[in-house]
Amino acid sequence: MLPARVLPFFIAILLALAAPALAIPRPGDTAPPFSLTTADGKTISNVALRNRPVYLNFFATWCGPCRLETPSIVALSKKYAARGLRVIGVDVGESLGKAQGFARDFGIPYALAVDSDNSTRATYGGGLYFPLHVFIDANGVVRMYHPGEMSASEIEATLARIIK
């Protein structure tokens, strides 16, 4: 048990550590800025993607639900690429080599970025959730934020909301 005089200090530390997870973008908010290095060594940012619908999929290669969703995300990325959709898989807390291996294993055709220090995920309020889905319209506005696994039909229904 913590002494009573230490408890407020302990709570303040916990809140400070949790603060990034509390900054969840809400539908209607402008998407927070990001700039990431892709698995092929390029830089990708939301500024460069303005005027295009964007689907951010935060994942980890060890995450079972993330692995189960990936084939559906691959298929949907191909289906909607001609309509301007940009899918960005964001591998959180892992190395470039892990991301490249994941891309090879699943035949990922979309940009795969690495958020090795977890800063982008924190900006998007990732908390403890894997996977994390963020759907952004062509105006840079968050239309849906979904922590946890989504079915292919749920992802596709949400894509329909951001693709014209």
C-alpha positions in Angstrom: 0.0 0.0 0.0 1.3 3.5 -0.9 1.6 6.1 1.9 -1.1 8.7 1.6 1.4 11.5 0.9 2.8 9.6 -2.1 -0.5 8.7 -3.7 -1.1 12.1 -5.4 2.4 12.0 -6.9 1.9 8.4 -8.1 -1.5 9.3 -9.7 0.1 12.4 -11.5 2.8 10.1 -13.0 0.2 7.6 -14.2 -1.9 10.4 -15.8 1.2 11.9 -17.5 2.1 8.5 -19.0 -1.5 7.9 -20.1 -2.0 11.3 -21.6 -1.1 10.3 -25.2 -3.7 7.5 -25.0 -6.3 10.0 -23.9 -5.8 12.3 -27.0 -8.0 10.2 -29.2 -9.0 12.0 -32.5 -12.8 12.2 -32.7 -14.9 12.0 -35.9 -14.9 15.5 -37.3 -11.4 16.4 -35.9 -8.6 17.3 -38.3 -6.2 14.3 -38.4 -3.1 14.8 -36.3 0.1 15.3 -38.4 2.4 12.4 -39.1 5.5 11.7 -41.0 6.9 8.2 -41.1 9.5 6.2 -43.0 8.1 3.4 -45.1 9.5 -0.1 -45.3 11.1 0.9 -48.7 12.9 3.8 -47.1 10.6 6.7 -48.3 8.9 9.3 -46.2 5.1 9.4 -46.1 3.1 12.1 -44.4 -0.5 13.3 -44.1 0.4 16.6 -45.8 1.5 14.7 -48.9 -1.7 12.7 -48.8 -4.1 15.7 -48.7 -7.0 15.4 -51.1 -7.0 11.6 -50.8 -8.9 9.4 -48.5 -6.5 7.6 -46.1 -6.9 4.5 -44.0 -4.3 4.1 -41.2 -4.0 0.7 -39.8 -1.7 0.6 -36.7 -0.5 -3.0 -36.1 2.3 -5.2 -34.7 3.6 -8.3 -36.4 3.1 -10.3 -33.2 -0.6 -9.3 -32.9 -2.9 -12.2 -33.7 -6.0 -10.1 -34.7 -3.7 -7.8 -36.8 -2.5 -10.8 -38.8 -6.0 -12.1 -39.2 -7.2 -8.7 -40.6 -4.3 -8.2 -43.0 -5.6 -10.4 -46.0 -8.8 -8.4 -46.0 -7.0 -5.1 -45.8 -4.8 -6.2 -48.7 -7.9 -7.1 -50.8 -9.7 -3.9 -50.0 -6.6 -1.8 -50.7 -6.5 -3.3 -54.2 -10.2 -2.9 -54.7 -10.3 0.8 -53.8 -6.8 2.0 -55.1 -8.3 3.2 -58.4 -10.7 5.4 -56.4 -7.8 7.2 -54.7 -7.7 5.3 -51.4 -4.3 5.3 -49.7 -3.9 2.6 -47.1 -0.9 2.9 -44.8 0.0 0.1 -42.5 1.9 1.4 -39.5 4.0 -1.2 -37.7 4.3 0.0 -34.1 7.4 -0.5 -32.0 9.2 -2.8 -34.3 12.2 -2.7 -36.7 12.2 -2.0 -40.4 13.2 -5.6 -41.0 10.1 -6.9 -39.2 7.9 -4.6 -41.3 9.6 -5.7 -44.5 9.2 -9.4 -43.6 5.5 -8.8 -42.8 5.0 -7.1 -46.1 6.6 -10.0 -47.9 4.6 -12.6 -46.0 1.3 -11.0 -46.8 2.0 -9.6 -50.2 1.2 -6.1 -49.0 0.7 -3.7 -51.9 0.1 -0.6 -49.8 2.6 1.6 -48.0 4.0 0.1 -44.8 5.5 2.5 -42.4 7.5 2.0 -39.2 6.6 3.8 -36.0 9.5 2.3 -34.0 9.3 4.8 -31.1 5.5 4.6 -30.9 5.2 8.4 -31.3 2.7 8.4 -34.2 0.5 5.9 -32.5 0.6 8.0 -29.3 -0.4 11.1 -31.4 -3.4 9.1 -32.6 -4.3 8.0 -29.0 -3.3 4.4 -29.5 -3.2 3.4 -25.9 -2.9 -0.3 -25.5 -5.1 -1.2 -28.6 -4.0 -3.4 -31.4 -5.0 -3.1 -34.1 -6.1 0.5 -34.4 -8.0 1.8 -37.4 -8.2 5.5 -38.4 -10.2 6.5 -41.4 -9.5 10.0 -42.8 -11.4 11.7 -45.6 -9.8 13.6 -48.5 -10.2 16.8 -46.5 -7.9 15.5 -43.8 -10.8 14.9 -41.3 -11.1 11.8 -39.2 -14.3 10.1 -40.0 -13.9 7.0 -37.9 -11.5 5.8 -35.1 -11.8 2.2 -34.2 -9.6 0.4 -31.6 -9.6 -3.4 -31.9 -10.3 -5.9 -34.6 -12.7 -5.1 -37.5 -14.2 -7.5 -40.0 -13.7 -7.1 -43.7 -17.3 -5.9 -44.1 -16.9 -3.3 -41.3 -13.7 -2.0 -42.9 -15.4 -1.8 -46.3 -18.5 0.0 -45.0 -16.2 2.6 -43.3 -14.2 3.0 -46.5 -17.4 3.8 -48.3 -17.8 6.8 -46.0 -14.4 8.3 -46.9 -14.3 7.4 -50.6 -16.4 9.5 -53.0 
